[in-house]
């Protein structure tokens, strides 16, 4: 669980937990300032060699306009869009704080890495459509002058969702919504499925949804009134390999701490009021452990294999050129593993993942598992959808969390949405009002049928 490392001061209340820091072009140039200071001091001293001052470059700044808690793909996306949309340039100081500077246990790098348009909620579809376009044209956003073009190995092979007779009507209804939002999705009969993907056994499949890569953009601006009760005034950042804490005064805090964002919200007093009230409404996000398995199958599906999601919930995609595949399956509530560690349950693959995949793709009968790992979902226990935008009572805390497995694929669009809310006071490109925090208190769930 999250170590005690970050302190959020609410008036006189001080609570604490620690995180490492991620520093970049958005923070002050401390090396440059130190150089100026040394020159000034040296100019007034008598001759003699210059003695190196104590290095403080590892410390975060004492002041920042925005502190983003969480340096994964969601937090970095918010940071990018804040700097991209700021006017004038350099007007906003942004500090990103990340507890795992190696990213060895970060959900961003441990995820399966798929991106799909096949959701049932229009806002989710729009988020993915923009993010697909962002990733396809990544060099228009993130290219560096005189550096080679970025290669993020974006492989737009699409998503293939399989439905049984029981789920066929819902799948067909979802496709209508997806097409209305501009997604390129087609329905396939078992016979069409067999012709397109001869390696699939269509037994038990009544209908399939095959999604191609596309892009779309919609404009809508909501308005609303906020109630001001309290603010976060500073964040105390724990320095790596040290007992020191660096206080950072800030105007805004972005909670993009992923699986640990519920705990960060508690530090800010979220959910501390009487049960049933807005003050007592918690951020319902917690860590859920998910396994990813890598296997090899020489006779497996070829290079044009889409990301396949079986009616059983098992899924897979091809990984690279060597007949390797990534896949897994989300457990039931009763099967949820202990999130205290990232150990892998190999029996889960044998019992829950391999049988349905081998039934769907007969070639997988002879697969050999090469490796496996576990990562965390930032699991929203309320409705498994993201939380985006400001808290109604802690008025300078904004959320970008709770996506329950589809955060990586929607991060470019979510980062832009949070930046729009911070800079303009409302969502300007995609109306994400259904994802606001208030819905937890009001009991208004976002009913997304395609949660993996």
C-alpha positions in Angstrom: 0.0 0.0 0.0 1.0 3.6 -0.4 3.8 4.6 2.0 3.3 7.6 4.3 4.8 10.2 2.1 2.7 13.1 1.0 1.4 16.0 3.2 -1.5 18.0 2.0 -2.2 21.0 4.3 -5.8 22.0 4.6 -5.8 25.2 6.6 -4.4 24.0 9.9 -4.8 20.3 9.2 -1.6 18.6 8.1 -1.7 14.9 6.9 1.3 13.1 5.4 2.6 10.6 2.8 5.7 10.5 0.6 6.4 10.4 -3.1 9.4 10.9 -5.2 9.7 13.7 -7.7 9.7 13.8 -11.5 11.2 17.0 -12.8 11.1 18.4 -16.2 10.8 21.6 -18.3 7.8 22.6 -16.3 9.7 23.3 -13.1 12.3 26.1 -12.3 15.8 25.8 -13.8 17.6 25.3 -10.5 21.0 24.5 -12.1 20.8 27.8 -14.0 19.9 29.7 -10.8 22.7 28.0 -8.8 25.2 29.1 -11.5 24.1 32.7 -11.3 24.3 32.6 -7.5 27.8 31.2 -7.6 29.0 33.8 -10.0 27.6 36.6 -7.8 29.2 35.3 -4.7 32.5 34.7 -6.4 32.6 38.2 -7.7 32.6 39.7 -4.2 35.1 37.2 -2.6 38.8 37.7 -2.7 40.9 35.5 -4.9 41.2 31.7 -4.5 39.6 28.6 -5.9 35.8 28.3 -5.9 34.4 25.9 -3.5 31.4 23.9 -4.7 28.2 24.8 -2.9 25.9 22.0 -1.5 24.0 20.5 -4.5 20.2 21.1 -4.1 19.3 20.1 -7.6 17.5 17.0 -6.4 15.0 19.1 -4.4 11.6 20.1 -5.9 10.8 23.8 -6.0 9.3 25.5 -3.0 6.4 26.9 -5.1 4.4 25.6 -8.0 1.1 26.7 -9.5 0.0 23.1 -10.1 1.2 19.9 -8.4 0.2 16.7 -10.2 0.3 13.6 -7.9 1.1 10.7 -10.1 3.6 10.6 -13.0 2.0 7.9 -15.1 0.4 8.4 -18.4 -2.6 10.2 -17.0 -0.6 12.6 -14.9 1.9 13.3 -17.6 -0.9 13.9 -20.1 -2.5 16.5 -17.8 1.0 18.2 -17.5 1.4 18.2 -21.2 -1.9 19.8 -22.0 -1.6 22.4 -19.2 1.7 23.5 -20.8 0.4 23.3 -24.3 -2.8 25.3 -23.6 -1.3 27.9 -21.3 -1.4 31.5 -22.4 1.1 33.2 -22.4 3.8 30.5 -22.8 5.5 29.9 -19.4 2.7 31.3 -17.4 2.1 28.1 -15.4 4.6 26.3 -13.2 3.8 22.6 -13.1 5.4 20.0 -10.8 4.8 16.2 -11.4 5.3 14.0 -8.3 5.8 10.2 -8.8 6.6 7.7 -6.1 8.1 5.1 -8.4 10.7 6.9 -10.5 11.8 3.6 -12.1 8.2 2.9 -13.2 8.8 -0.8 -12.5 5.4 -1.1 -10.8 3.5 1.6 -12.7 0.3 0.6 -14.2 1.2 2.5 -17.4 4.0 0.2 -18.3 2.5 -3.0 -17.0 -0.8 -2.8 -18.9 -1.6 -4.9 -22.0 -1.6 -1.7 -24.1 -4.8 -1.9 -26.2 -6.9 1.0 -27.4 -10.5 0.5 -28.6 -13.6 2.5 -29.6 -16.1 -0.2 -28.7 -17.7 1.4 -25.6 -21.4 1.9 -24.9 -21.2 5.4 -23.4 -20.7 8.2 -25.9 -18.1 10.1 -23.8 -15.9 7.0 -23.6 -16.1 6.5 -27.3 -15.1 10.2 -27.9 -12.2 9.9 -25.5 -10.8 6.9 -27.3 -11.3 8.4 -30.8 -9.3 11.5 -29.9 -6.6 9.4 -28.1 -6.3 7.2 -31.2 -5.7 10.2 -33.4 -3.2 11.6 -30.9 -1.2 8.4 -30.9 -1.3 8.0 -34.6 0.0 11.6 -35.1 2.3 11.5 -32.0 5.1 13.4 -33.7 2.8 16.4 -34.3 2.5 16.8 -30.5 5.7 15.4 -29.0 8.5 15.5 -31.6 11.7 17.2 -30.6 13.5 19.4 -33.2 16.6 17.7 -34.6 15.7 14.4 -32.9 14.6 11.2 -34.7 10.8 10.8 -35.0 9.2 9.1 -32.1 8.2 5.5 -32.6 5.7 4.3 -30.0 5.1 1.1 -32.0 1.4 2.0 -32.5 -0.1 -1.0 -34.2 -3.7 -0.2 -35.2 -5.0 -3.7 -35.7 -8.4 -3.1 -34.2 -10.5 -4.8 -31.6 -12.7 -7.9 -32.0 -15.5 -8.4 -29.5 -17.3 -11.7 -29.5 -20.9 -12.1 -28.1 -22.9 -15.2 -27.4 -26.7 -15.3 -28.2 -27.3 -13.8 -24.8 -25.2 -10.7 -25.4 -25.8 -10.2 -29.1 -28.6 -7.7 -28.7 -26.5 -5.5 -26.4 -23.5 -5.7 -28.8 -25.7 -4.6 -31.7 -27.1 -1.7 -29.7 -23.6 -0.6 -28.7 -22.4 -0.6 -32.3 -25.2 1.8 -33.2 -24.0 4.2 -30.6 -20.4 3.8 -31.7 -21.3 4.6 -35.3 -23.3 7.6 -34.3 -20.1 9.0 -32.5 -18.0 8.5 -35.6 -16.3 5.1 -34.8 -15.7 2.7 -37.6 -17.2 -0.5 -36.4 -18.8 -3.4 -38.3 -20.9 -6.3 -37.2 -19.9 -9.8 -38.3 -21.9 -13.1 -38.4 -20.2 -16.3 -37.4 -19.7 -17.1 -41.1 -18.1 -13.7 -41.8 -16.0 -14.2 -38.7 -14.7 -17.5 -40.0 -13.9 -16.1 -43.4 -12.1 -13.0 -42.0 -10.2 -14.9 -39.2 -9.9 -18.6 -40.2 -8.0 -19.3 -37.0 -11.0 -18.6 -34.8 -13.5 -21.3 -33.8 -16.9 -19.5 -34.0 -18.8 -22.1 -32.0 -21.0 -20.3 -29.5 -20.5 -16.9 -31.1 -23.8 -15.3 -32.3 -22.4 -11.9 -33.3 -19.0 -10.1 -33.4 -18.0 -6.5 -33.4 -14.9 -5.5 -35.3 -13.6 -2.0 -34.7 -11.2 -0.2 -37.0 -9.0 2.8 -36.1 -10.7 6.1 -36.7 -10.8 9.6 -35.3 -13.5 12.1 -34.3 -14.0 15.4 -32.5 -17.1 17.0 -30.9 -17.4 20.4 -29.1 -19.7 21.0 -26.2 -19.3 23.4 -23.2 -21.1 22.8 -19.9 -21.4 25.3 -17.1 -21.8 24.9 -13.4 -21.4 26.5 -10.0 -19.0 25.2 -7.4 -19.3 25.5 -3.6 -16.0 26.6 -1.9 -15.4 25.0 1.5 -11.7 24.2 1.7 -8.5 24.2 -0.3 -5.1 22.3 -0.5 -2.4 24.9 0.3 0.7 22.9 0.0 2.0 19.4 -0.8 4.9 17.9 1.2 7.1 15.8 -1.1 9.2 13.1 0.4 12.7 13.0 -1.1 14.1 9.7 -2.3 16.6 7.9 0.0 16.1 10.6 2.6 14.0 11.5 5.6 13.5 15.0 4.2 10.2 16.5 3.1 10.1 19.4 0.7 7.0 21.6 1.1 5.6 22.9 -2.2 3.1 25.7 -2.1 0.6 25.3 -4.9 -2.7 26.7 -6.2 -4.0 23.5 -7.7 -3.5 19.7 -7.1 -4.2 17.1 -9.8 -5.0 13.7 -8.3 -3.7 11.3 -11.0 -2.3 8.8 -8.5 -4.0 5.8 -10.2 -4.6 2.9 -7.9 -3.6 5.0 -4.9 -5.7 8.1 -5.7 -8.4 7.1 -3.2 -5.8 7.4 -0.4 -4.5 10.7 -1.8 -8.1 12.0 -1.7 -8.4 11.0 1.9 -5.3 13.0 2.8 -7.1 16.1 1.4 -10.1 15.4 3.6 -12.3 13.9 0.9 -14.9 11.6 2.4 -14.3 12.7 6.0 -17.8 14.0 6.7 -20.9 12.3 7.9 -22.1 9.2 5.9 -24.7 10.0 3.2 -23.5 13.6 2.8 -21.4 15.1 0.0 -18.7 15.8 2.7 -18.8 12.1 3.6 -18.6 10.8 0.0 -15.3 9.1 -0.6 -13.4 8.7 -3.9 -14.3 5.0 -4.6 -11.0 4.1 -6.3 -8.8 1.2 -5.0 -6.0 -1.0 -6.4 -7.1 -4.2 -8.1 -4.4 -6.6 -9.2 -4.5 -8.0 -12.8 -2.4 -10.6 -14.4 -0.9 -10.4 -17.9 0.6 -13.6 -19.5 3.0 -13.8 -22.4 2.9 -17.0 -24.4 4.4 -18.4 -27.6 2.4 -20.4 -30.2 4.2 -21.1 -33.5 0.9 -22.0 -35.3 -1.0 -19.1 -33.8 -2.9 -16.2 -35.6 -0.9 -14.0 -37.9 0.2 -10.4 -38.1 -3.2 -8.9 -38.8 -4.7 -10.4 -35.6 -6.9 -7.8 -33.8 -7.2 -7.5 -30.1 -9.7 -10.3 -29.4 -12.1 -10.2 -26.4 -14.0 -13.5 -26.0 -17.5 -13.7 -24.7 -16.0 -15.5 -21.7 -14.1 -12.3 -20.8 -10.7 -13.8 -21.8 -8.7 -11.7 -24.2 -5.4 -11.7 -26.2 -3.4 -9.8 -28.8 -0.4 -10.6 -30.8 2.9 -9.2 -29.5 5.6 -8.5 -32.1 6.8 -10.7 -34.9 7.8 -13.9 -33.1 4.4 -15.6 -32.7 4.1 -14.3 -29.1 0.8 -13.2 -27.6 -0.3 -11.2 -24.5 -3.5 -11.9 -22.7 -5.5 -12.5 -19.6 -8.9 -12.3 -18.0 -10.4 -10.2 -15.2 -11.4 -12.2 -12.2 -14.8 -12.3 -10.7 -15.5 -10.4 -7.4 -15.1 -13.6 -5.5 -11.7 -14.3 -7.3 -10.2 -10.9 -6.7 -6.5 -11.5 -5.7 -4.7 -9.8 -2.8 -3.4 -6.4 -4.1 -0.7 -6.2 -1.4 1.9 -7.5 -3.8 2.4 -8.1 -7.5 3.0 -11.8 -7.4 1.5 -13.8 -10.3 -0.9 -16.6 -9.9 0.0 -19.1 -12.7 -2.8 -21.4 -11.8 -5.3 -18.6 -12.8 -4.0 -18.9 -16.4 -4.4 -22.7 -16.4 -7.9 -22.6 -14.9 -9.5 -19.4 -16.2 -7.5 -18.0 -19.2 -6.2 -20.9 -21.2 -9.4 -23.1 -21.5 -11.6 -20.4 -23.2 -8.8 -19.2 -25.4 -7.9 -22.7 -26.6 -11.6 -23.3 -27.3 -11.8 -20.1 -29.3 -8.4 -20.5 -31.1 -7.6 -24.2 -31.4 -4.0 -23.4 -32.2 -3.6 -22.2 -28.6 -3.9 -25.8 -27.4 -0.1 -26.1 -27.9 0.9 -22.7 -26.5 3.8 -22.3 -24.0 3.7 -19.5 -21.4 7.0 -17.6 -21.5 6.5 -15.0 -18.8 3.9 -13.2 -16.7 3.5 -10.1 -14.6 0.9 -8.3 -12.5 -0.1 -4.7 -12.5 -2.8 -2.5 -10.9 -6.1 -1.3 -12.2 -7.2 2.1 -10.6 -10.5 0.4 -10.0 -13.6 2.5 -9.6 -15.9 0.3 -7.4 -18.9 2.6 -8.1 -19.3 2.2 -11.9 -15.8 1.3 -13.3 -15.5 4.6 -15.2 -13.2 7.5 -14.9 -13.4 10.4 -12.5 -12.5 13.7 -14.3 -12.7 17.2 -13.1 -12.8 19.2 -9.8 -13.9 18.0 -6.4 -17.0 20.0 -5.4 -15.8 20.9 -1.9 -12.0 20.7 -2.0 -12.2 23.2 -4.8 -8.6 23.2 -6.1 -8.2 19.4 -6.3 -8.9 17.9 -9.7 -9.2 14.2 -10.6 -7.9 12.1 -13.5 -8.3 8.6 -12.2 -10.6 5.6 -11.7 -10.6 4.3 -15.3 -10.6 0.7 -14.3 -8.4 -0.6 -17.1 -9.0 1.8 -19.9 -6.9 4.8 -18.6 -3.9 4.2 -20.8 -5.9 4.3 -24.0 -7.9 7.4 -23.0 -5.1 9.4 -21.3 -4.4 11.9 -24.1 -8.0 13.0 -24.2 -8.4 13.0 -20.4 -5.3 15.1 -20.0 -6.7 17.7 -22.4 -10.1 17.7 -20.6 -8.5 18.3 -17.2 -6.3 21.1 -18.6 -9.4 22.7 -20.1 -11.2 22.6 -16.8 -8.2 24.1 -15.0 -7.5 26.8 -17.5 -11.1 27.6 -18.7 -13.4 26.4 -15.9 -15.3 23.9 -18.1 -14.8 21.1 -20.6 -14.5 22.6 -24.0 -13.8 19.7 -26.4 -15.6 16.7 -25.0 -18.3 17.1 -22.4 -17.2 14.8 -19.6 -19.8 16.0 -17.1 -21.1 12.4 -16.5 -17.6 11.6 -15.1 -17.7 14.4 -12.4 -17.2 13.4 -8.7 -20.8 14.5 -7.8 -22.3 11.4 -9.3 -21.0 9.3 -6.4 -23.1 11.4 -4.0 -26.1 11.5 -6.3 -25.9 7.7 -7.1 -25.8 8.4 -10.8 -23.8 5.6 -12.3 -22.3 5.8 -15.8 -23.5 2.5 -17.4 -20.6 1.4 -19.6 -21.3 -2.2 -20.8 -17.9 -2.8 -22.3 -15.7 -3.0 -19.3 -12.9 -5.6 -19.6 
